Amino acid sequence: MKKVLGIAFCTGLVWTVCAQVVTPAAKAQETKPAAAAPEVKQAEGGLDWDAGADLRVRQEISDNLPKRGGVTAQNDNYVRIRPRVWGQVKNEDFKLYLRLADEFREYSHPRYSRNYQTPDEVLVDSLYLDFYNLFGDKLDLRIGRQDFYGAAGPTYGAGRVICDGSPFDGSRSIFMDAIKATVKFDEKNTLDLLAIYNSPETEMSWGHPYKTDGSEYKERPLTSLDPRSKDLSEYGGGLYFRSKEVKEVPFELYYFYKRETKARMPGGAKLPGRVVHTWGARVMPQLTDTLSAELEGAVQAGEKDGGASTAGYMGYAGLTYKPLVDMTSKPFFTGSLYYLSGDKDRDAKGDNDTAWDPLWARWPQFSEMYVYSFMYGVGYWSNLLYPSLETGIGFAPGHKVRASAGPMYVAVEDDLGGGNGDLLGWLGVIRYDFPLFKNIFGKRGDLSGHLTAEVLDPGDYYTSDKIAYFLRWEVIARF
């Protein structure tokens, strides 16, 4: 299966067609739907083609992030620079899309600076082929390397089960090597069928700057859990059904199968692999003109290598109030509760495990800090009870401010944080998105940015009582 999917996703038909069809002007895109792209040009043969680039610059600063075993991370301060170029060729029946990316860093506090060079590793960040309206306008098909995150956010739900296929390289890339078939029953009901294979290292990259043992250069790891582990492959797929049959109560149903292979640790030890089955539902009722809700729940069952069983539970409930105000700003207020099951003895070898497995959702769901301050692995959301309040407002075209706060608890007490309680701490988050310039070069050329700040006052789950923080500013230019 691994060989077949690898050929289908990356090195087979799609790559061959790309080499034959893409013009020199077509070279890879920002993670936005094609409809948001600038006006395209008409090529010979009835094909539309376009190309462009984006450049993202962000600085991230963090300190005192509490980690596993009573460890507190020291200060990080670095600038991340990510250029990307994209290109596409399409008509009413198909689209061929390619994007190349690189990301390099400049460290003020050089904890990891020896592992980064300028330029760093150039990789194929997207390469897919779309076919539209097959079988009498009943099926759309996308084959190849693709993102499950777009201009409006996660492609599937709120990204609590599937979003990022390459979590270990941060936000450099989020792609999945996948086949996605969308069955259109009618205008209100669709079903996506997914087949996914994510390798620990990307096969389509050039320049390997990552040094693991002081002598051998490697491709940047994409899917690891523990920073020291290697060779974790993730594959599987699933079904995702969406319905807007009842306008006031849209809902989604899903099933996912995932296989995680064994991962090698230094010294030859191995982390066991597992098979996980996940069933879930999400419903978004519009209760009144001003009040809406979001409910999502999922259950898991599976097995570790060696025979131990796995299980997990996830639940989210949120209530949002949007007052009817006669003004351009649109404020909202949301109260929510997020639950992920835990297991006191999840590290015990051969033991059954009831902790939630985040599948392909190891990304900053509501906190960048939580991703860096991991207990179970990089971006590994599990064993959590998080009630929170969030508010936001858009006070001018393109300007948005969001803020949230709440206490974070572990669902089941364990000793991973080093403390003797269940309070992870009080988390506060604020983010401001803003535009800078628009249409710098006629009909294209946008410049925008955002500011993010997070503060965590650690609770008795940790031994540290130092205030932890994460700060980021970002500017991105799209051409």
N, C-alpha and C positions, 0 to 999 in steps of 0.2 A: 504493500500500500504506500509505504514511504517513497519508494522509487517512482511509482506511478504518479502520485501527487506532485512530487518534486519536478518531474518532467512537465506535467500539465501546468503547473504554476509559473515556473521560472525559465526553463531552458528549452522548451519545446516550441510548439506552434506560435505562441505569442511572440517570443524573441525573434523567430524567423520572419514573421510578418512585419515586425517592427523594423528589422534591418532592410526590408524590401520596400516598405511603404512610407515611413516617416521621412519628411523632407528635412534638409539641414536646418531649416528654421524652426523645426518642432523639437523642443528639448525639455520637458517636465514641469508641473503646476502646484500652486498653493492648495491646501486642503479645503477647497470650496467647490461647490457644484459647477458644472460647466455653464449653467445658465447665468452665473455671476461673472463670467469672463467678459472682457471687452469685445467689441465688434470684431468678428472674424473676417478673413479675406476669402474670396472665392478662388479656388484653384481649378486647374484644368480637370476635366472629367467629372465635374459636379461635386467635388470634394471641398469641404470647408476645412481650413487649417488655421492654426494659431499657435503662438508661442509666447513665453514670458518668463518672469523670474520674480523671486521675492528674497528679501534680506531681513533676517531677524537678529536684533542685538538685545541681549538682556543681561543684567547684572543680578546675581543672587548672593545674599549674605545671610548666614545663619550661625547660631551659637547655642550651646547648652542643650541640644536636643537629647532627651533621655533615650537610651537604647537598652537592649537586652542585657540582663545580668548586672544591673547597676552601673553600666558604663554611660558616660555623658560625652557626646561628640563635641569636639573642639571647633573653634571658629572656622568657617568657610567663607571665602570672599573671592568671587571670580566672575568674569564676563564670558558669556557664551555667544558665539557668532555663528549663525547658520544660514549660508546662502543655498538657494535652490533654483534650478532652472527646469522649465517644463515645456512640453509641446504636445499637440494633439492633431489628429486628422479624423474627419468624421463626415457622415452624411445622414440621411434619415434612417438608415438601416444599421449602422455600426459606428463605433468610435474606438480609436487606438490612442492610448494615452501613455506618456512617459514622463517621469520626473527623476532628476538626479539631485542628490543632497550631500552636504558636508557640514560638519560642525566642529569648530575648534574653540579652545578656551584659553583665556589669559588669567592666571591666578595672581591675586594680591597676597593671599595666604596660601602658600604652595604645598598643600597637603597631598594633592594628586597631580601636581603640575608635570612631574616627570613622565606621566602616561599620555600627555597630550602634545601634539605638534601642530604647527601651522604651515601648510594645510594639513588636515588630519586624514580621515578615510572617506573617500568619495564612494557613495553607494547608490544603487538603483533603488529609490525610495517608493516609486510606483511604476508599475508596468502592467497594464491590463487591456483587455479587448472586450468591448461591449457589443452585444447583438440585441436589437430592439424588435419588439412586436412579432415574435416568432409564433408559429402555430395559430394564425388568425388573431394576432394582437393579444394573445393570452400569456406570453412568456417573454421576459427580459433575462439576459444572461450576461454575467461579468466573470471573466476568467483571468486570473493573474494576481499580481501584488497590488493590494488595495487598502485604503483606510476605511475603518468603520467609525469615522468621526468627520463631520462636515461643518459647514458654516453655522448651522443651527445647534450643534452639539453632537452627542452620541447618535449613531444611526439606529441603535436598538435600545429602546427605553431610555432610562437615565444613566445607562452605562454601568449598572450594578452587577451584570453577569458577563457582558462582552463589550469590549471597546478597544483595547490596546494589545496588539500581538507581539510587541517587542519592548516590554517594560523595562528591561535592564539597562537600556541606553538612554533612559530619561525621555525627554521630549524631542530628541533628535529625530526619531521616527516612531510611528505607531502602527505600521503596516501589518497586514496578515497576508500570507500566501494562501489564496482561497479561490473557490468557485462559488458564486452566488447565483442562484436561479430564483427569479421572482415570478410566481404564478399569480396572474390577475384574474380573480373570479369575476369581479365587476369593479366599479369605481370605488366601492366602499370596503372591499374585502380582498386582502392579498396574503400570500404565504411565501416566505423566503426559505429556501433550502440551501444549507451551507455545508461545504466541505473545507476543512482548514488543516494546514500543516505549517507549523512554525519551527524553524531550525534554530539552534543556539547561536549559529553564526550565519551571516549572509553570504551566499555564494557569488553574488554580483557586486563586488566592491574592489577598489583599487587603492593601494597604499595601506599597509597594516601597521599602525603605529603602537599598538597595545603590547607592552612587554610584560610577560607573566613571570618569568624566572630569571630575568637579567640578561638573557641571551636570545630568546626566540620571540619574534614579532608575531602577533596574532590579530585576527579580525576582532572587532569589538563584540563582546558577548551581548546577546539580545534577550534571552529568556531565562537566565539564571535566577535562582531564589536566594541562596546564600552567596555573598560576594566572592567566596573562595571556590564555589562549585563550578563544574564544567559539564558540558554535554547533555543539558536538559532539553529534550525535544518535546513539543506539545502538539498533538493532532486530534482531530475529531470533527465534529460538525453538529448540525441540529436543524430544527424547524422553528420558525418564528412567524406566528399568525397575527395579523392586525385587522381590526374591524372598526368601522365607523358607521355601522348599520343604524345604530341609535345615536343620533348626533350628540345628545346630552350625556351619553355614557360610552365613550370609546374604550376599547379594551384590547389587550394583547395576551396571547398564550404562547408558551415556548417550551421546547425540550432541547437539551444539549447533552451530547456525549463527548467526554474528553479523556484522552490518554496522556499521562505525564510519564516519561521514561525515567529511569534511574539517572542520578547525577553523581559525578565523581567528586570527592573531596580530596584535599591534600593528604598524602600518606596512603592513598588507596581506598579509604573508606567510601561507601556509597550511600546516598540518600535514596530510600525506596521509592519506586515509581508507584502509580496508582491509576485506577480507572474510576471516573466519576460520572454518574448520571444525574441530571438536574431537570426538575420540572417546575415551572413557575407561571404566574399570571400577574398582570398589571392592569389596573382600571383607573380612569381619570374622569370621574363624574363632575358635571357642572351642576352644582346644587341650586344656586340662585344666580341672579345677575352679577352678584359681587363675590360669591363664595364658591370655591372649587376644591376638589380633593384629589389626592393621588394615593393609591394603595398598591403595594406590590408584595408578593410573597413567593417563596420558593423552597423546595425541599431537595435534599441530595441523598443518594445512596451509591455505594461503590465498594471497592476492594483495593487494598494495598498489595504490592508484590509480597508474597509470603502468606497471604490468606486473611490478614486482619481486615475487618469490615470498616467502612467509613460512612458517615452520615453528616448532614448539616442542615441548617435552617436559616433563612433570611427573611426579614420582614421590614417593611417601610410603610409609615402612615404619615401623611402631611395634609394640612388644611391651609388654604391660601385665601386671603381676603384682599380684593382689589376694589377700593372705593370708587364709586361713580363720581368723578370730579370733573368740572368744566375747566380744564387746563391742559396744557401740552404735556406736563409731567404725568407719569402713570405710576404712582406708588403701589407697593404690595407688601403684605405681611404674611409670613408663613411660620406655622408651628409644626414641628415634625418629630418623629421618633424612629430611629434606625437601629435594628437589632441583627446581630450576626452571632450564631451559636459558637460556643467555645468548648474546650476539653482540657481539664486540669492536667491530664497526663499524656498530652498529644505527642510528646517527644519520646515516650517509652517505646522501645523497639518491640514490634510484634503486637502492640496493643491496639484495640479498636479505637477509632478516632471519630468524635462527634463535632469537631470544629468545622466551621464554614470554609469551603474552598472557593476563593474568588474567581476561579476559572480564568477568563481573559479580561478581567476587570481590575488588574493591578495598575491603576493610574490614579491621579489625584481627584478622587470623587468629590470630596469637599475640603480637602486639606493637603497642601504640599508638604507640610511639616510631618504629617502622619506617614506619608510615603517614605521620607528620609529616616524617620524614627521608627523603624520596623521592629516587630517582635518575632514574626514568623518567616520573614523573607522580604525582599524588596517589593514594596507596594502590596504586601499580602494582607488584605483586609479580612480580619477574623476576630472572634471573641470580643464583641463590642456592643455596648448599649449607649446610644447617643441621643438624648433629647436636646433640641435646639430651637432657637428663634431666629428668623432671618427677615430682613427688610431690605427694600431697594427702591430706587427711583431713577427714572430717566428724565433729566431736567433740561436737556437741549438735544438737538439732533445728533445722535451718535454718542452722547454722554450718558453713562450709566454708573451708578454706585450701588454696591451690594454689601451688606454687613450681616454677620451671623455670630452667635455666641451660645455656649452651652457646656454642661459638664459631660465628660467622657468617662464611661465606666467599662470594666471588663465584664462580660456576661457570666463568666465562671472564673473564680479566683485561682491564680496559679502563682508561681514564684519567678516568672521570667523577668519581671521588672526589678526584682531585688527588694521590693518593699513588702509590707504585710497587709495591704489593704486592696480595695477594688477600684478606687478612684484614679483614673489616668490623669485627670486634671481638668481645668477649665480652659476651653479653647475659644479664642476670639479671632475672627477673620474679617478683613475688609478689602474690597477691590474696587478700583475706579478705572473704567474703560473710557477712552476719549479719542476723537479724531484729531488729526493735525492739519493735513492738507488732502485735497481731493482733486483728481483729474489734473495732475501736474503736467502731463504731456497730452493735452487734448482730451481724449476720452479715456485715458488710463493713467495710472500713476497715483496710488493712494498711500498716505502715510498715517499711521495710527499707533496707539500705544496703550499701556495699562500700568497701574501701580497696584501691588499686592502687599499686604502686611498680615502676619499671623503671630499671635502670642499665646503661649501655653504656660499656665501656672501649674506645675506638676502636683499631683496628688500623692496619697500614701501608697499607691501601687509601685512608685519609684523610690529609690533612696535619695535621689537628687531633689533639692528644693529650689534650685536656681531657675529663674524665669527664662524660658526658651523662646526664641523668636526666629522668624523667617521673613526676609524682605526681598522684594524683587521689583525692578522697573524694566519695562520692555518697550522697544520701538520696532515696528515692522513696516517695511516698504514693499509694496506690490507693484510690479510693472507689467 
